[in-house]
Amino acid sequence: MSVTVRAEMVASVHSVLVEAGQAVEVGDTLMILESMKMEIPVLSESAGTVSEIAVAPGDVIREGDVLAIVI
């Protein structure tokens, strides 16, 4: 089963802390978003392996955009 991690708001990608192929646990920080000068961590909602990172630092994202996929 795969879990698609989506953006919850308009923001920019500050940093990506994981890479494809990396194992993650529930609650691990995948990336940091920045919105209105606040840093917002994006946490893994499931344990598994990161199969795809769909964004890069500096990208501007909109609500609903795919950020990563964990399988």
C-alpha positions in Angstrom: 0.0 0.0 0.0 1.4 3.4 -0.9 0.7 6.7 0.9 0.8 9.9 -1.1 2.0 12.8 1.0 0.3 16.0 -0.2 0.7 19.7 0.6 -1.8 21.1 3.1 -1.2 24.7 2.1 0.6 27.1 -0.3 4.2 27.2 0.7 7.7 26.9 -0.6 10.0 23.9 0.0 12.7 24.9 2.4 14.5 21.6 2.6 14.1 17.9 1.8 15.4 15.7 4.5 14.9 12.2 2.9 15.7 10.6 -0.4 14.1 7.9 -2.5 14.9 4.5 -1.2 15.2 5.7 2.4 13.2 3.8 5.2 11.0 6.0 7.3 8.9 5.5 10.4 5.6 7.2 11.4 6.4 10.7 12.5 9.7 11.1 10.7 10.2 14.5 9.2 10.3 14.2 5.4 10.8 17.9 4.5 10.4 21.4 5.8 8.0 23.8 4.1 8.1 27.6 4.6 5.0 29.8 4.6 4.7 33.3 6.0 8.2 33.0 7.5 7.2 29.9 9.5 8.9 26.6 9.0 6.4 23.7 8.8 7.6 20.1 9.1 6.0 17.5 6.8 5.8 14.2 8.8 5.5 10.7 7.5 2.0 9.3 8.1 3.1 5.7 7.7 6.2 3.5 8.1 7.8 2.3 4.8 10.2 3.3 2.1 10.2 6.6 0.3 9.6 5.7 -3.3 9.5 9.2 -4.8 10.2 12.8 -3.8 8.2 15.1 -6.1 9.6 18.4 -5.0 13.0 20.1 -4.5 14.2 23.0 -2.3 12.9 26.3 -3.7 9.8 24.9 -5.3 6.5 26.7 -4.7 3.7 24.3 -4.0 -0.1 24.6 -3.8 -2.6 22.9 -1.5 -3.0 19.3 -2.7 0.3 19.0 -4.6 2.1 15.7 -4.3 5.2 16.0 -2.1 6.3 12.4 -1.7 5.2 8.8 -1.9 5.9 6.3 0.8 5.3 2.6 0.1 
